[in-house]
Amino acid sequence: MSGTGTAKGTPAGHAASRAIQDFYPDDFAHCYGCGRLNAHGLQIKSRWEGDEVVARFSPRPEHIAIPGFVYGGLIASLVDCHAMGTAAAAVERKAGREIGAGPAPRFVTGSLKVDYLKPTPLGPELEIRARPVEIGERKVIVHATVSAAGVVTARGEVVAVRMPETMRRG
């Protein structure tokens, strides 16, 4: 898969090595961008690195916009799904828990704004970094960047809102 996997030398069940998305309940793990149960999806994996949440993704040839460059919709999807994971982990950390200590809270996109700063080359691994800038009871605002070969090519601001009960299964 394209996302980063479990770190070598770390037991597979060890919480520190597992991605935020690995803790989503099965009913909410089908998202095209981050769902571990979506075999055809991107399956991004987000992890804390200090005060930021980081994911890495290697675009595939079908993620092309024009020859040599990544499709902007992929970049928006990466920012969106990474921000939802960041929101879940940030709420848990603010409550004094690490993700995985209990059921992972689920968020959905309230707003997604992406600024495309430079064309993103197809080929290098992309690094998505996010930081929660406002953590509330019902919503989290996340700022994110996408970099290729150390160059920031896009930045986003995402409003993540707690998943409404109407979206949950019965």
C-alpha positions in Angstrom: 0.0 0.0 0.0 1.0 3.6 -0.4 0.9 4.8 3.2 3.6 4.0 5.7 3.2 0.8 7.6 4.3 -0.4 11.0 7.8 0.6 12.0 10.3 -2.3 11.6 11.3 -3.8 14.9 8.2 -2.6 16.8 5.5 -5.1 17.7 2.5 -4.8 15.4 0.1 -4.2 18.3 2.2 -1.5 20.0 0.1 1.7 20.1 3.0 4.0 19.4 3.8 2.3 16.1 0.2 2.2 14.9 -1.4 4.9 12.8 -4.3 7.0 14.1 -6.5 5.4 11.4 -5.8 1.9 12.8 -7.9 2.8 15.9 -11.0 3.8 14.0 -13.9 1.4 14.7 -14.6 -1.0 11.8 -17.9 0.7 11.0 -15.9 3.9 10.2 -12.9 2.5 8.5 -14.1 2.4 4.9 -13.1 5.9 3.8 -11.5 6.1 0.4 -8.6 8.2 1.7 -7.9 6.7 5.1 -10.0 3.6 5.6 -7.9 0.6 6.5 -10.8 -1.6 5.3 -11.0 0.0 1.9 -8.7 -2.2 -0.2 -9.0 0.1 -3.2 -8.4 3.3 -1.2 -5.4 5.4 -0.4 -5.0 4.0 3.1 -3.0 7.0 4.4 -1.4 6.5 7.9 -1.0 9.4 10.2 1.2 9.5 13.3 2.2 12.0 15.9 5.7 13.5 15.6 6.0 15.9 18.4 3.3 18.5 18.2 2.5 17.6 14.5 0.8 14.7 12.9 2.6 13.4 9.9 1.7 11.1 7.0 3.7 10.0 4.0 2.2 9.0 0.7 3.7 7.8 -2.6 1.4 8.8 -5.5 0.8 6.1 -8.1 0.9 6.7 -11.9 -2.9 7.0 -12.0 -2.7 10.0 -9.7 -1.6 12.2 -12.6 -2.9 15.6 -13.6 -0.7 16.2 -16.5 2.5 14.3 -17.3 4.9 14.6 -14.3 2.5 16.2 -11.9 0.0 15.0 -9.2 -3.8 15.6 -9.6 -5.0 18.3 -7.3 -7.9 16.3 -6.1 -5.5 13.7 -4.6 -3.8 16.5 -2.7 -7.1 17.7 -1.3 -8.0 14.2 -0.3 -4.7 13.7 1.5 -5.2 17.0 3.4 -8.8 16.2 4.2 -8.3 12.7 5.6 -5.1 13.5 7.4 -6.8 16.4 9.1 -9.6 14.1 10.3 -7.1 11.8 11.9 -5.3 14.8 13.4 -8.5 16.1 14.9 -9.3 12.7 16.5 -5.8 12.4 17.9 -5.8 16.0 19.1 -9.1 15.6 21.0 -7.7 12.5 22.7 -4.4 14.2 23.6 -6.2 17.3 25.0 -8.3 14.9 27.2 -5.0 13.4 28.5 -5.3 10.2 26.5 -3.4 8.9 23.5 -5.3 7.6 20.5 -6.2 4.0 21.1 -6.8 4.4 24.9 -10.5 4.2 24.2 -12.8 4.3 21.1 -11.4 6.8 18.6 -13.6 9.8 18.1 -14.7 10.3 14.5 -14.8 13.5 12.6 -16.2 14.6 9.3 -15.3 17.5 7.1 -17.1 20.8 7.8 -14.8 22.9 5.6 -11.8 22.2 3.4 -9.7 24.9 1.9 -6.5 24.0 -0.1 -4.1 26.5 -1.5 -2.0 25.1 -4.3 1.3 26.9 -4.0 3.4 25.1 -6.6 2.8 22.1 -9.0 3.4 18.9 -7.0 5.7 16.6 -8.9 4.7 13.0 -9.5 7.5 10.7 -8.3 8.7 11.8 -4.9 7.0 10.6 -1.7 4.7 13.3 -0.4 4.8 14.4 3.3 1.6 15.7 4.9 2.1 17.6 8.1 -0.8 18.9 10.2 -1.2 20.8 13.5 -4.4 21.4 15.4 -4.8 25.2 15.9 -8.1 25.1 17.7 -9.6 22.2 19.6 -13.2 22.6 20.7 -15.9 20.3 22.1 -17.5 19.9 18.7 -14.9 21.0 16.1 -11.2 21.1 15.5 -9.4 23.5 13.1 -6.4 21.9 11.5 -3.7 23.5 9.4 -1.8 21.2 7.0 1.0 21.3 4.4 1.9 18.9 1.6 5.6 18.7 0.6 7.4 16.9 -2.2 11.2 16.5 -1.9 11.2 19.1 1.0 9.3 21.8 -0.9 5.8 22.8 0.3 3.5 22.6 -2.6 0.1 23.0 -0.9 -1.4 24.1 2.3 -4.8 23.6 3.8 -7.1 24.6 6.5 -9.7 22.1 7.6 -12.6 22.4 10.0 -13.3 18.9 11.4 -16.6 18.4 13.1 -17.6 15.5 15.3 -19.5 12.9 13.3 -23.2 13.5 13.8 -25.3 10.7 15.3 -27.4 10.6 12.1 -24.3 9.2 10.3 -23.8 6.3 12.7 -25.3 2.9 12.0 -27.9 1.6 14.2 
